[in-house]
């Protein structure tokens, strides 16, 4: 999940450099969403692992 977030971030940066504002904004939005999903899943996994001990 984090890998896909980073890929979309790189796509957004490259699109921004070349002046494709709409594509850059869309890719950046997708990267943000994927990163937040990754953080939530990581926290849930961490909490579950603490509860098992």
Backbone as JSON Lines, residues from 0, in Angstrom:
{"i":0,"aa":"X","n":[0.83,-1.19,0.0],"ca":[0.0,0.0,0.0],"c":[0.88,1.26,0.0]}
{"i":1,"aa":"X","n":[1.89,1.24,0.83],"ca":[2.78,2.4,0.88],"c":[3.52,2.57,-0.44]}
{"i":2,"aa":"X","n":[3.84,1.47,-1.07],"ca":[4.52,1.52,-2.37],"c":[3.65,2.25,-3.39]}
{"i":3,"aa":"X","n":[2.37,1.93,-3.45],"ca":[1.47,2.59,-4.4],"c":[1.33,4.08,-4.09]}
{"i":4,"aa":"X","n":[1.31,4.43,-2.81],"ca":[1.23,5.84,-2.43],"c":[2.45,6.59,-2.93]}
{"i":5,"aa":"X","n":[3.62,5.97,-2.78],"ca":[4.85,6.62,-3.25],"c":[4.89,6.73,-4.78]}
{"i":6,"aa":"X","n":[4.37,5.7,-5.46],"ca":[4.32,5.74,-6.93],"c":[3.45,6.89,-7.39]}
{"i":7,"aa":"X","n":[2.26,7.04,-6.79],"ca":[1.38,8.13,-7.19],"c":[1.97,9.49,-6.82]}
{"i":8,"aa":"X","n":[2.73,9.56,-5.73],"ca":[3.4,10.8,-5.38],"c":[4.43,11.18,-6.43]}
{"i":9,"aa":"X","n":[5.2,10.22,-6.9],"ca":[6.19,10.49,-7.95],"c":[5.51,10.91,-9.24]}
{"i":10,"aa":"X","n":[4.41,10.23,-9.58],"ca":[3.65,10.62,-10.78],"c":[3.15,12.05,-10.65]}
{"i":11,"aa":"X","n":[2.66,12.41,-9.46],"ca":[2.17,13.78,-9.24],"c":[3.3,14.79,-9.4]}
{"i":12,"aa":"X","n":[4.46,14.48,-8.86],"ca":[5.59,15.41,-8.97],"c":[6.04,15.58,-10.41]}
{"i":13,"aa":"X","n":[6.11,14.48,-11.15],"ca":[6.53,14.56,-12.55],"c":[5.49,15.33,-13.37]}
{"i":14,"aa":"X","n":[4.21,15.07,-13.12],"ca":[3.16,15.78,-13.84],"c":[3.19,17.28,-13.51]}
{"i":15,"aa":"X","n":[3.48,17.61,-12.26],"ca":[3.55,19.02,-11.87],"c":[4.73,19.72,-12.56]}
{"i":16,"aa":"X","n":[5.83,19.02,-12.69],"ca":[7.0,19.61,-13.35],"c":[6.68,19.94,-14.81]}
{"i":17,"aa":"X","n":[5.95,19.04,-15.47],"ca":[5.63,19.26,-16.88],"c":[4.39,20.12,-17.09]}
{"i":18,"aa":"X","n":[3.75,20.56,-16.02],"ca":[2.64,21.49,-16.13],"c":[1.26,20.88,-16.3]}
{"i":19,"aa":"X","n":[1.13,19.61,-16.04],"ca":[-0.18,18.97,-16.11],"c":[-0.84,19.08,-14.74]}
{"i":20,"aa":"X","n":[-1.48,20.2,-14.48],"ca":[-2.05,20.48,-13.16],"c":[-3.14,19.53,-12.73]}
{"i":21,"aa":"X","n":[-4.04,19.19,-13.64],"ca":[-5.14,18.29,-13.29],"c":[-4.67,16.9,-12.95]}
{"i":22,"aa":"X","n":[-3.74,16.4,-13.75],"ca":[-3.2,15.06,-13.49],"c":[-2.41,15.05,-12.19]}
{"i":23,"aa":"X","n":[-1.66,16.1,-11.97],"ca":[-0.85,16.18,-10.74],"c":[-1.75,16.23,-9.51]}
{"i":24,"aa":"X","n":[-2.82,16.99,-9.58],"ca":[-3.74,17.08,-8.44],"c":[-4.43,15.74,-8.19]}
{"i":25,"aa":"X","n":[-4.82,15.07,-9.25],"ca":[-5.46,13.77,-9.1],"c":[-4.52,12.73,-8.51]}
{"i":26,"aa":"X","n":[-3.31,12.67,-9.01],"ca":[-2.33,11.71,-8.5],"c":[-1.96,12.02,-7.05]}
{"i":27,"aa":"X","n":[-1.85,13.29,-6.72],"ca":[-1.54,13.67,-5.35],"c":[-2.69,13.29,-4.41]}
{"i":28,"aa":"X","n":[-3.91,13.47,-4.87],"ca":[-5.07,13.07,-4.06],"c":[-5.1,11.58,-3.81]}
{"i":29,"aa":"X","n":[-4.82,10.8,-4.84],"ca":[-4.77,9.34,-4.69],"c":[-3.65,8.95,-3.73]}
{"i":30,"aa":"X","n":[-2.51,9.6,-3.86],"ca":[-1.38,9.29,-2.97],"c":[-1.74,9.58,-1.52]}
{"i":31,"aa":"X","n":[-2.43,10.69,-1.27],"ca":[-2.84,11.03,0.1],"c":[-3.78,9.98,0.67]}
{"i":32,"aa":"X","n":[-4.76,9.58,-0.13],"ca":[-5.73,8.59,0.33],"c":[-5.04,7.27,0.64]}
{"i":33,"aa":"X","n":[-4.17,6.81,-0.27],"ca":[-3.47,5.55,-0.04],"c":[-2.56,5.62,1.18]}
{"i":34,"aa":"X","n":[-1.93,6.76,1.4],"ca":[-1.06,6.91,2.55],"c":[-1.86,6.86,3.84]}
{"i":35,"aa":"X","n":[-3.03,7.51,3.85],"ca":[-3.87,7.48,5.05],"c":[-4.38,6.07,5.32]}
{"i":36,"aa":"X","n":[-4.76,5.35,4.28],"ca":[-5.2,3.96,4.45],"c":[-4.06,3.12,5.02]}
{"i":37,"aa":"X","n":[-2.84,3.34,4.51],"ca":[-1.68,2.61,5.02],"c":[-1.46,2.91,6.5]}
{"i":38,"aa":"X","n":[-1.54,4.16,6.9],"ca":[-1.34,4.53,8.3],"c":[-2.39,3.88,9.19]}
{"i":39,"aa":"X","n":[-3.65,3.92,8.77],"ca":[-4.73,3.32,9.56],"c":[-4.5,1.82,9.7]}
{"i":40,"aa":"X","n":[-4.16,1.16,8.61],"ca":[-3.92,-0.28,8.67],"c":[-2.71,-0.61,9.54]}
{"i":41,"aa":"X","n":[-1.68,0.19,9.5],"ca":[-0.49,-0.03,10.32],"c":[-0.82,0.13,11.8]}
{"i":42,"aa":"X","n":[-1.61,1.14,12.15],"ca":[-1.99,1.36,13.55],"c":[-2.86,0.21,14.04]}
{"i":43,"aa":"X","n":[-3.82,-0.21,13.23],"ca":[-4.7,-1.33,13.62],"c":[-3.86,-2.59,13.82]}
{"i":44,"aa":"X","n":[-2.94,-2.85,12.93],"ca":[-2.07,-4.02,13.06],"c":[-1.23,-3.94,14.32]}
{"i":45,"aa":"X","n":[-0.73,-2.77,14.62],"ca":[0.08,-2.58,15.82],"c":[-0.74,-2.83,17.08]}
{"i":46,"aa":"X","n":[-1.95,-2.3,17.13],"ca":[-2.82,-2.46,18.29],"c":[-3.19,-3.93,18.48]}
{"i":47,"aa":"X","n":[-3.51,-4.61,17.39],"ca":[-3.87,-6.02,17.47],"c":[-2.69,-6.84,17.96]}
{"i":48,"aa":"X","n":[-1.49,-6.53,17.5],"ca":[-0.32,-7.28,17.95],"c":[-0.04,-7.04,19.44]}
{"i":49,"aa":"X","n":[-0.34,-5.84,19.94],"ca":[-0.16,-5.57,21.37],"c":[-1.19,-6.32,22.2]}
{"i":50,"aa":"X","n":[-2.39,-6.48,21.68],"ca":[-3.45,-7.15,22.42],"c":[-3.21,-8.66,22.49]}
{"i":51,"aa":"X","n":[-2.47,-9.23,21.57],"ca":[-2.2,-10.67,21.57],"c":[-1.17,-11.06,22.63]}
{"i":52,"aa":"X","n":[-0.35,-10.13,23.05],"ca":[0.71,-10.44,24.01],"c":[0.2,-10.51,25.42]}
